Amino acid sequence: MRLTVHSDYALRVLMYLGAREDRLATIQEIAKVYAISENHLMKVVNKLARHGFVKTLRGRGGGLRLGRPAEDLTIGEVLRVVEEDFHVVECFGESNMCRISQSCRLRLALRRAIDAFLAELDEWTLADILSNRNSILRELRPFIS
């Protein structure tokens, strides 16, 4: 299974905001630190904000911060929101044209695997991921203005 770049960026945004929870951050700042597209990051942050993972403050002195405490954000919950789908094979989609999908057991096996994957990530909070916050900040320091 493979996660999209959208998920990767969403998790990195949350990690950045969680690691620097003492201050607001901007999309421009996060894009610069991770060397990623501001335009793409804007879409990611918009989705995170719509679902309450990120709080946006507009105007002079505005920026981004976590929408909920890091202890309350599970990685599984975030991925369920930001991933378009978990259709790893054709028969998971609405336009299933597979000729053996009625009798194939692969679908069941893959569904269980995806459920197990997400169940494991439901056990991990953003706070767990950031338990080494100082190390993360040390690695990012050369890129932070």
C-alpha positions as MATLAB code, in Angstrom:
seq = 'MRLTVHSDYALRVLMYLGAREDRLATIQEIAKVYAISENHLMKVVNKLARHGFVKTLRGRGGGLRLGRPAEDLTIGEVLRVVEEDFHVVECFGESNMCRISQSCRLRLALRRAIDAFLAELDEWTLADILSNRNSILRELRPFIS';
ca = [
       0.000    0.000    0.000;
       1.146    3.494   -0.728;
       0.028    6.795    0.783;
      -0.238    9.894   -1.372;
       1.964   12.972   -1.192;
      -1.101   14.727    0.219;
      -0.947   12.475    3.307;
       2.796   12.927    3.620;
       2.438   16.712    3.565;
      -0.507   16.655    5.974;
       1.457   14.644    8.518;
       4.506   16.869    8.123;
       2.387   20.006    8.641;
       0.923   18.558   11.822;
       4.350   17.476   13.049;
       5.767   20.939   12.390;
       2.901   22.670   14.175;
       3.116   20.221   17.060;
       6.878   20.575   17.375;
       6.593   24.377   17.393;
       3.381   24.613   19.385;
       4.656   27.679   21.239;
       4.126   29.897   18.184;
       2.091   30.327   15.017;
       3.503   29.130   11.709;
       2.719   30.125    8.136;
       2.236   28.049    5.024;
       5.211   29.866    3.486;
       7.407   28.958    6.445;
       6.407   25.289    6.406;
       6.830   25.079    2.628;
      10.313   26.573    2.921;
      11.369   24.302    5.782;
      10.301   21.139    3.944;
      11.171   22.456    0.437;
       7.685   21.721   -0.892;
       5.187   23.634   -3.031;
       3.259   26.403   -1.261;
       0.295   25.906   -3.587;
       0.068   22.201   -2.808;
       0.550   22.864    0.891;
      -2.301   25.396    0.824;
      -4.680   22.668   -0.359;
      -3.449   20.325    2.352;
      -3.801   22.925    5.111;
      -7.267   23.844    3.848;
      -8.419   20.242    4.221;
      -6.776   19.918    7.651;
      -8.505   23.126    8.762;
     -11.926   22.031    7.463;
     -11.664   18.928    9.646;
     -10.425   20.732   12.748;
      -6.861   19.400   12.755;
      -5.462   22.881   12.121;
      -6.703   26.274   13.250;
      -6.070   29.175   10.901;
      -5.828   32.746   12.121;
      -6.160   35.383    9.409;
      -4.775   38.882    9.227;
      -1.632   40.552   10.442;
       0.150   38.293   12.884;
      -1.992   35.355   11.792;
      -0.864   31.866   11.013;
      -1.497   28.234   11.767;
      -1.577   26.144   14.898;
      -2.917   22.763   15.868;
      -6.696   22.687   16.079;
      -6.655   20.140   18.893;
      -4.032   18.957   21.377;
      -1.461   16.583   19.858;
      -2.593   13.906   22.324;
      -6.061   13.975   20.734;
      -4.970   13.576   17.099;
      -4.441   10.012   15.920;
      -2.502    9.300   12.761;
      -5.223    6.904   11.599;
      -7.879    9.606   11.925;
      -5.800   12.055    9.914;
      -5.134    9.551    7.125;
      -8.814    8.621    6.842;
      -9.570   12.295    6.204;
      -6.736   13.264    3.870;
      -6.475   10.121    1.734;
      -8.874   10.156   -1.181;
      -9.402    6.422   -0.894;
      -7.734    3.204    0.069;
      -8.609    1.445   -3.187;
      -5.498   -0.631   -3.633;
      -7.146   -2.869   -6.228;
      -9.835   -2.257   -8.833;
     -12.587   -4.141   -7.013;
     -12.522   -1.574   -4.169;
     -13.688    1.175   -6.517;
     -17.118    2.061   -7.828;
     -16.119    1.332  -11.424;
     -15.126   -2.251  -10.693;
     -14.717   -4.144  -13.949;
     -12.842   -7.124  -12.565;
     -14.342  -10.334  -13.917;
     -13.591  -12.450  -10.869;
     -14.553  -10.051   -8.075;
     -17.635  -12.087   -7.099;
     -15.576  -15.119   -6.096;
     -12.152  -13.579   -5.410;
     -11.018  -13.579   -1.789;
      -8.189  -11.127   -2.391;
     -10.574   -8.247   -1.710;
     -11.322   -9.596    1.790;
      -7.645  -10.146    2.551;
      -6.707   -6.638    1.420;
      -9.637   -5.039    3.284;
      -8.506   -6.759    6.484;
      -4.917   -5.637    5.891;
      -5.991   -2.018    5.394;
      -8.206   -2.183    8.485;
      -5.266   -3.548   10.497;
      -2.982   -0.832    9.105;
      -5.407    1.921   10.139;
      -6.136    0.268   13.496;
      -2.410    0.345   14.286;
      -2.199    4.012   13.293;
      -5.205    4.734   15.515;
      -2.950    3.744   18.416;
      -0.429    6.461   17.520;
      -1.139   10.076   18.407;
       0.657   13.108   17.083;
       2.106   13.468   20.589;
       3.582    9.961   20.307;
       5.154   10.837   16.973;
       6.561   14.022   18.499;
       7.997   12.397   21.611;
      11.436   13.214   20.160;
      10.433   16.848   19.494;
      13.882   18.226   20.338;
      15.571   15.973   17.790;
      13.074   16.978   15.112;
      13.613   20.665   15.840;
      17.389   20.182   15.780;
      17.130   18.681   12.275;
      14.856   21.474   11.086;
      16.792   24.333   12.706;
      19.015   25.083    9.657;
      15.862   25.656    7.577;
      13.896   27.751   10.075;
      14.207   31.514    9.748;
];
